[in-house]
Amino acid sequence: MQKYTRQAKVTDLPQILAILRDARAQLKETGSSQWQGTYPAKDDIVSDIKAQNGYVFINGRVIAGYAAVIVGDDPTHQIIDGRWQNDVDPYATLHRVCFSSTYQGQGLAKQFMACILSLQYANGIRNFRIDTSKFNQLVQHIAKQTGFSYRGVIKVTGDQENPRRRAYELNSE
């Protein structure tokens, strides 16, 4: 069965939105307030796709995962209770990383992350960041498994209940 990553298309929206609903439910089960409001909304995904920042992981013929990869300064990463290892060179931030629960436990999310990082590396990006709620053990695990290191805590504006996010960084040569 083929497994690969490609840029998301508008025609992928129904599958991506279904994966987001699934991820929201998974986060809710853990007691996380992350993604329990209107974020991420359909408009966020459409914006990702139009800006060519959205990526999907294909397993066979099915979209199994989604992520947005945004190159450039992330306003939420400007202040950190901790320290970035590299706060000089350009970086890409991984946002809205989610995977269908149907495919969890198969190592596919790790493959997806490796593909995303490789695609960005081919475009000259060597530094990566990702952040998540303390309750989102899955993303924390994937980040650690793909070489990210914990750097501290940042704050997001969209989650009034728990705005603190664990921040991770990966610097490649």
N, C-alpha and C positions, 0 to 999 in steps of 0.2 A: 504494500500500500504506500502510495506517495505521501510524503510529508514535506511541506515547504512553507515559506513565508512570502507574502507579496503585499503590495500596497492595497489598501482597502478601496473598494469602489462603492458608489452610491447604491448600486444594486445589492450590495452586501448588507445594507441597513437592517432588514428584518432579522437576519441571523445574529448580527452584532447586538441589536437591542434585546434579543432573547437571551444572549449570553450575559448582558448587563443585568437583566432582571434576575437571572440565576445567581450572579455574583452578589447582588444586593441581598438576596435571600440568605445566601451563605454567610455574609457579613452580619446580618441581623441575628442569625443563630449563635454567633460568637459573642453577642452583646456589644458589637461595634456600632457606633453612630456613623461611621464612614459610609457614604453613599446612601444614607437613609432618607435624604431629602430629594430635591429635584436634580441634584448633580450626581453623575453626569447625565445630561439630557440629550435627546435626539439631536438638538442643535449643536451641542458640543461635538458629537461624532461627525455630523455633516461638515462642521468647520474643520475638523481634523482631516477629513477626506479631501475637501477642497484645497486645503493647504498642503496636501500630499504628506501629511504627518501620521495618517492612520495605517496600521498594518494588521493583517489577519494571518493566522496560522491555519493552514489547510491540512486536514488529516483525511486522506483519501479524496473525497469530493465534498467534505463537510468543513465548514468554518468552525474550528474548535476554540480559537482564542482571538483576542483583540488587544491592541495597545496603541497608544499615541506616542510618538517620539519627536520631541520638540528641541531643536538645536537653538541655543542662545540662552541668555540670562533668564532665569526663572525668578520672578519677584519674591516668591515664597522662600527661596533659598538664600536670600541676601542676609538674613539674620538667622544664625544658628547657635543654639546652646550646645556648643561643642566646637569642632573645627574641621573645615574641609582640608583635605590633603593638598589639593590643587585648586586654588581659587583665582588662577591667572589665565590658564588656557581655556579655549572654547569647550563647552560640554553639551551633551544632550541629556534631557530629562525624560524618563519614561513615565508616562501618565496613563491612567485608565487601563492598567494591565488587568485583564480578566480572562478566565478560562472556563469553559463549560464543565460543570461537575461530572458530566458523562465521561469525560476524558481524564479526570484527575487520577493521580496515582500511577500513571503510565510513563512518567518522565517527559511528557510532551511539552509542558510549560518550560522546562529547562532547555529543550531543543529550540523552542520559540525564542527564548531570551538569547540564546547563542546566535540564532539567525539575525535577530534585530541588531545585536552588537556587531556582527560581521558586516551587515549592510552599512551601518554607520561608520565602521572602521574603514571600509572601502571608500567612503566619502571624506576621509581625513579626520574624523572625530575619534579622539583617543580617551576622552573622559566622559563618564556617565554618572548620572544621579537618579535615585529613585527614593520615594518616601511613602510611608504607609502608617496606618493606625497601629497602636500597640496590640490591638486585638486581631489584626490580620496576619496570623501566623503563616499562612500559605505564601504570601508575597515576601515576608521576611525570610522564610526558608528558601524560596527560589532565588532571592537576592544573594544570600550567603552561598548557595550552591553554585552560582555563576560568578563568584569571585568578588562580590561587593563587600565592602567593609562598613560597619556601623560608624557614623561620624558624630551623631548627636541628635538634637531635637529641633525641628522647625515648627512654625505655626501656620496653619491655613485659615483662610477667612470664611470658607463655606460651611464649616461645621462648628456651630455654637456650643454644642454639648461637649465635644472633645477636639479642640483645634490642634492639639499637639500631635506631631507625626514623627516617627522614627525615620531618620535620614541616613541613606547609604550612598557610597561612592565607589566607583571602579575607575582606576587609572591604568591605561594600557601604554605600552611603549610603541 
